[in-house]
Amino acid sequence: FEKGNSNINAIIDNLEQEPININTCTIDQLMMIPKIGITKATAIIEYRNNNGFFLNIDELKKVSGIGNALFEEIKVYITI
């Protein structure tokens, strides 16, 4: 990141310390995760609404648009 993006660095640092609970978070909270935009955040919320709470973080791979590679990149930012 460039020097001017200290807010982004602070958000990422905070996420690494305080993972986002994918069972209780909002769309806005999901979108703070790198590589998660409105489309994937909405898909996660819709999956949760249709199927109930995630039983483990691996279940996130069942959400449309989240494959193994993306999951490996974002798993450090999430919890249940």
VMD Tcl script that draws the C-alpha trace (Angstrom):
set ca {
  {0.00 0.00 0.00}
  {1.05 3.55 -0.56}
  {1.75 5.85 2.34}
  {-1.52 7.73 1.82}
  {-3.58 4.60 2.45}
  {-2.96 4.39 6.19}
  {-6.70 3.94 6.81}
  {-6.72 0.83 4.65}
  {-3.68 -0.51 6.50}
  {-5.40 0.18 9.83}
  {-8.54 -1.68 8.68}
  {-6.51 -4.67 7.51}
  {-4.47 -4.69 10.72}
  {-7.69 -4.59 12.73}
  {-9.21 -7.44 10.70}
  {-6.17 -9.59 11.37}
  {-6.63 -8.99 15.09}
  {-10.44 -9.15 15.12}
  {-11.77 -11.53 12.47}
  {-15.25 -10.88 11.13}
  {-17.93 -13.32 12.26}
  {-19.59 -14.47 9.03}
  {-22.67 -15.57 10.98}
  {-23.44 -12.16 12.45}
  {-21.72 -9.55 10.27}
  {-23.30 -7.00 7.98}
  {-22.64 -6.55 4.28}
  {-20.52 -3.48 5.10}
  {-18.36 -5.51 7.48}
  {-17.88 -8.23 4.85}
  {-16.79 -5.63 2.32}
  {-13.89 -4.62 4.62}
  {-12.31 -7.99 3.79}
  {-9.84 -7.68 0.90}
  {-11.26 -9.05 -2.38}
  {-14.85 -9.05 -1.06}
  {-17.03 -6.53 -2.86}
  {-20.77 -5.96 -2.87}
  {-21.52 -9.00 -5.06}
  {-19.67 -11.55 -2.92}
  {-20.80 -9.91 0.33}
  {-24.41 -10.12 -0.83}
  {-23.93 -13.75 -1.85}
  {-22.55 -14.58 1.61}
  {-25.50 -12.91 3.37}
  {-28.00 -14.61 1.02}
  {-26.38 -18.00 1.60}
  {-26.56 -17.44 5.36}
  {-30.21 -16.33 5.16}
  {-31.17 -19.36 3.04}
  {-29.11 -22.02 4.82}
  {-28.71 -20.80 8.39}
  {-25.47 -20.09 10.18}
  {-22.19 -21.38 8.84}
  {-21.07 -24.38 10.89}
  {-17.40 -23.84 9.96}
  {-15.51 -21.35 7.83}
  {-14.87 -23.96 5.11}
  {-18.58 -23.82 4.34}
  {-17.93 -20.37 2.86}
  {-16.63 -22.20 -0.24}
  {-20.23 -23.24 -0.95}
  {-21.10 -19.59 -1.62}
  {-21.25 -18.67 -5.30}
  {-18.06 -16.87 -6.34}
  {-15.89 -18.12 -3.47}
  {-13.55 -20.84 -4.61}
  {-10.57 -22.46 -2.95}
  {-8.08 -19.76 -4.00}
  {-10.17 -16.85 -2.71}
  {-11.03 -18.76 0.47}
  {-7.33 -19.30 1.19}
  {-6.74 -15.55 0.83}
  {-9.60 -14.43 3.08}
  {-9.78 -17.14 5.75}
  {-7.47 -15.22 8.08}
  {-10.03 -12.40 8.19}
  {-13.08 -14.51 9.16}
  {-14.45 -16.53 12.03}
  {-17.73 -18.09 13.09}
}
mol new
graphics top color blue
foreach p $ca { graphics top sphere $p radius 0.5 }
foreach p [lrange $ca 0 end-1] q [lrange $ca 1 end] { graphics top cylinder $p $q radius 0.2 }
display resetview
